[in-house]
Amino acid sequence: MEKFDIAIIGGGAAGLSCASRLSELNKKAKITVIDACDRLGKKLAATGNGQGNVTNVNMSSDKYFGGNKKLVENITCSQTALSTEKNLFKCILIADEQGRVYPGGKQASALCDSLIGDLKRANINVKLSTKVIDVKSENGRFTLSLSNDSCVYANYVVLCVGGKAQKQFKTDGTSYALAEKFGHKITPLYPSLVQLKTETKHIKTLKGIRVDCVLSAISNGKILAKKRGDLIFTDYGVSGNAVFAISPYLVDKQNVILSIEFLPNVENIAEDIRRKKALGYDNSELLSGTLHNQVGRAIIKRANTSDELVIAALLKNFTLPVVGSLGFDYAQVTKGGVDMKDVSEELESKLCKNLFFAGEVLDVDGECGGYNLHWAFTSAYTVAEVISKRLK
Ligand SMILES: Cc1cc2nc3c(=O)[nH]c(=O)nc-3n(C[C@H](O)[C@H](O)[C@H](O)COP(=O)(O)OP(=O)(O)OC[C@H]3O[C@@H](n4cnc5c(N)ncnc54)[C@H](O)[C@@H]3O)c2cc1C
């Protein structure tokens, strides 16, 4: 039977950074990282379209949803895991014009390599293609039962098993049961940062077209959220940054309508149409050149009139009722998770001493733009520092 000081369950963004930081703070600690995938950091390597949007310069607890705002603020705004000079990847980080921060090489897989390198140099034990199927705590020590019928012992356990988004990364939601075994409650789970299904009657001809827009989500007359960004029309509805950004605000809401404002901040559209009418343009061409031709024609067809005021109004408020989302298989992140009420400020279980949590498994999720990886890294750093102090 193998014995460790610390067993980290899950070798994703949180698990890898927790192990890396622990080995830095406590060279003698005997650590194992156990992951169900055949490679460490598989999801991390796929983030940000393979470029790894690791954090954001506009960090604030307002960017997060879920339990215990104060705790999230303390962790996300005070941790140094992602400070630009001395970050956990030991590489140059650069911000784009929207504040999204990437590694200089814009290669997410290189971030994994960097963390895996830390683990190798520190001789950390790694078990791949191995799922932890049970954890028990007896006499102040944990016993972990593994899918290969073996067991390991550990004095501390860090649960970094992620959530339920994109089960091809072995994050299918079954591992919440490991927390439930200790009496932890799991808040309702929803897919977030996800594509939306809408009524498609008016967008059938627009598949694949990308527009820059202001996108609002409205439910029963109330604006739930309003975001500027890219929107891509698809055969099921809409995708793109603006859609991902708005999706966290829609969970559990009924009768949601999306309102697309094409050409944000352009006011003289009716005048433009009037001019084209005076020049004898065909009805279907009244928005030609002003918008992508197919989008212009779809708007005019829906307006069903050549009245410039009706067309201009539709261009500012093109509505699409939401009928659902693409669900967990396509979502970037899980909304909900281990209830923060039973988790201390140090991210330790209040129900079982020496059991810690980090990353997406907790009921904390962020907006689009690097906030979710930032939470994974900074929560993992917090746990590493607490455990390291206790080991000394
Ligand atoms: C396609 C995609 C793109 C994304 N892009 C970004 C981005 O650019 N910026 C950003 O901030 N966020 C992004 N995210 C979200 C971000 O990747 C996650 O929030 C983050 O990876 C969560 O880290 P984690 O370590 O908590 O969980 P994960 O990275 O999901 O790691 C959990 C690990 O636990 C393992 N595991 C689960 N159960 C067990 C078990 N019982 N035993 C052993 N191992 C287990 C899994 O195999 C997995 O490797 C993206 C997500 C996706 C899917």
The ligand as an ORCA input file, in Angstrom:
! r2SCAN-3c Opt
* xyz 0 1
  C     -12.960     23.940    -24.473
  C     -12.738     24.739    -23.222
  C     -12.089     25.962    -23.291
  C     -11.908     26.721    -22.132
  N     -11.217     27.898    -22.211
  C     -10.983     28.621    -21.091
  C     -10.174     29.792    -21.128
  O      -9.604     30.147    -22.168
  N     -10.022     30.491    -19.977
  C     -10.590     30.096    -18.792
  O     -10.428     30.768    -17.785
  N     -11.319     28.958    -18.712
  C     -11.507     28.200    -19.817
  N     -12.218     27.027    -19.728
  C     -12.658     26.563    -18.390
  C     -11.472     25.916    -17.654
  O     -10.824     25.007    -18.502
  C     -11.924     25.196    -16.373
  O     -12.633     26.093    -15.565
  C     -10.713     24.632    -15.613
  O     -10.036     23.690    -16.413
  C     -11.126     23.994    -14.301
  O      -9.968     23.441    -13.718
  P     -10.088     22.208    -12.707
  O      -8.710     21.752    -12.433
  O     -10.974     22.574    -11.579
  O     -10.862     21.086    -13.525
  P     -10.360     20.311    -14.851
  O      -9.366     21.107    -15.597
  O     -11.613     19.914    -15.527
  O      -9.608     19.037    -14.271
  C     -10.287     18.040    -13.537
  C      -9.501     16.759    -13.693
  O      -9.981     15.823    -12.747
  C      -9.950     14.536    -13.320
  N     -10.902     13.707    -12.568
  C     -12.253     13.894    -12.426
  N     -12.748     12.970    -11.589
  C     -11.701     12.187    -11.211
  C     -11.593     11.069    -10.324
  N     -12.642     10.576     -9.651
  N     -10.380     10.473    -10.189
  C      -9.291     10.964    -10.850
  N      -9.343     12.039    -11.682
  C     -10.540     12.641    -11.826
  C     -10.307     14.752    -14.772
  O      -9.751     13.710    -15.554
  C      -9.668     16.112    -15.049
  O      -8.399     15.964    -15.652
  C     -12.419     26.249    -20.874
  C     -13.067     25.020    -20.824
  C     -13.239     24.272    -21.970
  C     -13.956     22.954    -21.876
*
